[in-house]
Amino acid sequence: MKTTIRPIGNSQGIVIPKPFLAQVGLDGEAEMTIEGDALVLRKPNKPVRSGWAEASKKLEKAGDDLLVLGEFSNEDDVELVW
């Protein structure tokens, strides 16, 4: 499909048809790069550790947040005063 590049203020832009956006799952924002002679739009990467807080809350509610190794200490810990 060909599209027209239009002036938008001091920049230029194109209109991306809604079905194209839906097909690749773009909504709200996109990552834009240049690869060779192509302008490429991609879904943004999720932030590192995205969703970890919600997942840990689910584990707690399910009672599945117990320590895997149990409590352990170092040899010199008995001398520590808390």
MORA-V845726 format. One record per residue. N is the residue number from 1. RES is the residue in three letters. PHI is phi in radians with two decimals (NA if undefined). NEAR is the number of other ideal C-beta (glycine too) atoms within 10 Angstrom. Layout:
[[N;RES;PHI;NEAR] [N;RES;PHI;NEAR]]
//
This chain:
[[1;MET;NA;4] [2;LYS;-1.68;3] [3;THR;-2.41;10] [4;THR;-1.61;8] [5;ILE;-1.58;8] [6;ARG;-2.00;10] [7;PRO;-1.22;8] [8;ILE;-2.35;9] [9;GLY;1.07;6] [10;ASN;-1.54;5] [11;SER;-2.00;7] [12;GLN;-2.37;10] [13;GLY;-2.66;11] [14;ILE;-2.27;10] [15;VAL;-1.71;8] [16;ILE;-1.73;13] [17;PRO;-1.04;10] [18;LYS;-0.94;8] [19;PRO;-1.06;7] [20;PHE;-1.12;12] [21;LEU;-1.08;14] [22;ALA;-1.14;10] [23;GLN;-1.09;9] [24;VAL;-1.73;12] [25;GLY;1.38;9] [26;LEU;-1.54;16] [27;ASP;-2.72;9] [28;GLY;1.62;7] [29;GLU;-2.63;9] [30;ALA;-2.54;15] [31;GLU;-1.56;11] [32;MET;-2.11;9] [33;THR;-2.38;9] [34;ILE;-1.99;8] [35;GLU;-2.18;7] [36;GLY;1.13;5] [37;ASP;-1.86;5] [38;ALA;-2.08;7] [39;LEU;-1.61;9] [40;VAL;-2.05;11] [41;LEU;-1.89;14] [42;ARG;-2.38;12] [43;LYS;-1.10;13] [44;PRO;-1.12;10] [45;ASN;-1.17;8] [46;LYS;-1.28;8] [47;PRO;-1.04;7] [48;VAL;-1.02;6] [49;ARG;1.13;8] [50;SER;-1.08;10] [51;GLY;1.52;9] [52;TRP;-1.13;9] [53;ALA;-1.08;8] [54;GLU;-1.13;9] [55;ALA;-1.13;11] [56;SER;-1.20;11] [57;LYS;-1.14;11] [58;LYS;-1.10;10] [59;LEU;-1.07;12] [60;GLU;-1.11;10] [61;LYS;-1.06;9] [62;ALA;-1.41;8] [63;GLY;1.26;7] [64;ASP;-1.86;8] [65;ASP;-1.95;11] [66;LEU;-1.29;7] [67;LEU;-1.13;7] [68;VAL;-1.22;4] [69;LEU;-1.63;5] [70;GLY;1.28;6] [71;GLU;-1.31;5] [72;PHE;-2.57;7] [73;SER;-2.41;8] [74;ASN;-1.63;7] [75;GLU;-0.96;6] [76;ASP;-1.47;7] [77;ASP;-1.13;9] [78;VAL;-1.12;7] [79;GLU;-1.46;6] [80;LEU;-1.30;8] [81;VAL;-1.95;3] [82;TRP;-1.75;3]]
//
